Amino acid sequence: MNFVKWPFGQGTGTQHSGVETIQKLCDRVASATLLEDRRDAVRALKSLSKKYRLEVGSQALEHLIRILQTDSADSEILGYALDTIYNIICSDEEEEQEDMQKQEDDVGAQFTEKFLQDPENITLLLTMLEEFDFHVRWPAVKLLTALLKNQCAQVQGIILVSPMGVSRLMDLLADSREVIRNDGLLLLQQLTKSNAAIQKIVAFENAFERLLDIITEEGSSDGGIVVEDCLLLLLNLLKNNSSNQNFFKEGSYIQRMKPWFEVGDDNAGWSAQKVTNLHYMLQLVRVLVSPVNSPGAAASCQKAMFQCGLLQQLCTILMATGVPADILTETINTVSEVIRGSQVNQDYFASVNAPSNPPRPAIVVLLMSMVNERQPFVLRCAVLYCFQCFLYKNQKGQGEIVATLLPSTIDANSISAGQLLCGGLFSADSLSNWCAAVALAHALQDNLTQKEQLLRVQLATSLGKPPVSLLQQCTNILSQGSKVQTRVGLLMLLCTWINNCPIAVTHFLHNQENVPFLTAQISENLGEDERLVQGLCALLLGICIYYNDNSLENYTKDKLKQLIEKRIGKENFVEKLGFITKHELYSRAGQKPQPIFSTPEHMLFDHEFTKLVKELEGMITKAVHKSSEEEKKEEEVKKTLEQHDSIVTQYKELIREQDAQINELKVQVANMTSQSEQMQSTMTQQLTQIQQHKDQYNILKLKLGKTGDQSSSQVDGAHVNGLQSEELSQLREELEELRRQHAQQQTQLAEQDTLIASLKSEAAPSTQAAEGPSDNAELIKELEALRAQVASQAADINQLQTERQELLRRVETVQSSPASADSGVDTAKVAELEKQLSAQSTDTQKLQEEVKGLKASRASMEGDLASATSTAAILQAEVGKLQQEVQESKKEQDDLLMLLADQDQKILTLKQKLKDLGETIEDEDDLDSKDQSEDDDDEEEEEDDE
């Protein structure tokens, strides 16, 4: 390999011979006019490019680039040129020494920079990708991949601004030649590294669909290296890219992942490639639900995984036998993040049972592995992470775990999660102690109820001795001077337990040995390894001060601070407290929720505990430095603020109640309005019926008029010259009956006139009080019209009476004339006259029946009018009452707002005093002010609506 030193030193004769040959070939490439000559020269350069990489690159690179530009029509010479440039930029030698490999990489990087000096060279390569010829397309793909490996960011920038650059690369996945398709996968892997813009473009070029299709075609987890390349590309596209993750979920691609994890009963003999593929598949699931993602995106993916059955499939792998250890570990981690913070998924995981006899919950089986020191370290860490994720924001699960420790729920015939945790907490293995302590601390995280419940747990230490509480047993083991890892785990458990729980603080201080032990640990000058324990002891003592309710006379806040000042010193105490955050493993644990440790000895801090320390450190420091007078003033101010807050709360409740009452009144008004509309509809229907009656009456009137005209004409045309005496007497009787009936009809008409006049006088005041006067007025108008129609009918009857009187007069004239048998009386005409009189009597009876029907209709309308008038008056009274109540409520709210303004001014004054004393006051009143202003706006809107 002396040619590497050739530009700077000496070389052999062979080296000089090779250089001369390369020079001649370069001259031939540059000066030859025939395509065949140039093709032969480039072919020769390709054969020398691996052995004389530096020489060919330094002398022929520019000529080769020119070939790509000028001889693009000949695919053969293009293939030779691309292969030569690839050999110059990327070395395929696998057996070189490390130092030589480094030099080769430097040479490749130099030639890459030279090639990229002109961005058009990349554009030229992208154009060549459109060439279907295998000898052009494949070398172009390999060359682009090598350029991306050497100068990724620069090539990504050029491709990003190139028109249709990414689309041309995506077309490689559709190539029917597997070699080009597989190398296209490698090219896209390099292209999508750490570039969110290109990742989005590739995703929207339908990359997910194509990659999942390839994985399915290749056999999913049983496939070869191509499946692995597809999974790596998917990881590049999805990791830390929320846009692509959302696109993946919305495209229903999560559902297509479920078949990947279908494993059979016989899981023996997994190939290394299958293990690798399944490992990447699990990582792909974790990328979608990672805790570093936004909570909303992770929650939606968790929901989709449960709905499509992916979580159930993962739990099946979790409980299956024969699964390789690293796959089992990664599956546990994956299930952990799929259920983390999702109540539905956590509930399902709690219901999963292992296929044992008798069946045991999966949580119990996993905890058995965690506290078993013979299990691999990474597996135990994975189980701890799974347990933490199961309890994360899951108060129901926390209660179920703590319940297994309570005396009333312990089952002697089965092993529970609580028994396993207690067993691990007091075992001889320090790692089991730490894991059990952290797991139990997560069962108490942000759950005051379970902290108080855990105080009831009693442990039987040995025969013949009374049981001791779990809290006391933890402090006993702590004082025995066990390993640092054990003491750190117990101290984290105790700090989490008594934090924000005054009852637990009282129980802890009730043991007379605890405070002297803590002060002795803090005040001693111990080695480097013990500094973390000292810091945790200081944190525990500080929590006892901050959350002390002064219920124990010997250990009040003031006495504990005096004890610190005398035996430890305030400055020394704060310095020891700072040892926690200064520890090198503290920052590592605070980065991610998953416990990842290189060795068991580094397993000291829990992620959630680091957040607790960050929250408490400043509060404890401030509490220790405060004097008793400042604390008294602060307590008084706090009490005053609490009183004012309670008053404000009462006023808020009162306002809410009044708002509820107003809403109820609005509902009542709406109901009454609906009833009023129904009444209006009913009145409309009644008016319609009246109109129908009017129409019927008009029809009867027309019929009656026609009958009268015919009778009159017949009477006028009848010349009675002589009638028999019997017939005349019958005719007189009929006329008398008609007169009597006419008199009765006149009387009835008079009564109707009187009744209509009285209805009109009664309807006038009622229309003034009713809410709908226009409708009642219309009803009165209809009654008047009916009255006019009845009067018209009476006139018709009078006309009929006149005609009958005329007929009677003619009959009497005939009767008074001398009777003579030979007078030529026409018997047929007399009979016809009698028939006409009979028809008139029938018509008169029909008319009387119609009048009776109209009277009944008028009576019904009078009843409806009275009912409508009464309803309108009631509605008007209720509306007036509701308006009065609304005005009273508004007045009461105005008074309350005045009181709230006074209270707010007092609170602001008190908070200003607190700020003057150096206290930090959260602006919660701004939120209250905002709520009050919103309430005022709502009230104004309600008034406008009313």
Beta strands, then each sheet from edge to edge (+ up, - down):
strand 1: 353-354
strand 2: 360-361
strand 3: 458-459
strand 4: 468-469
sheet 1: 1+ 2-
sheet 2: 3+ 4-
end
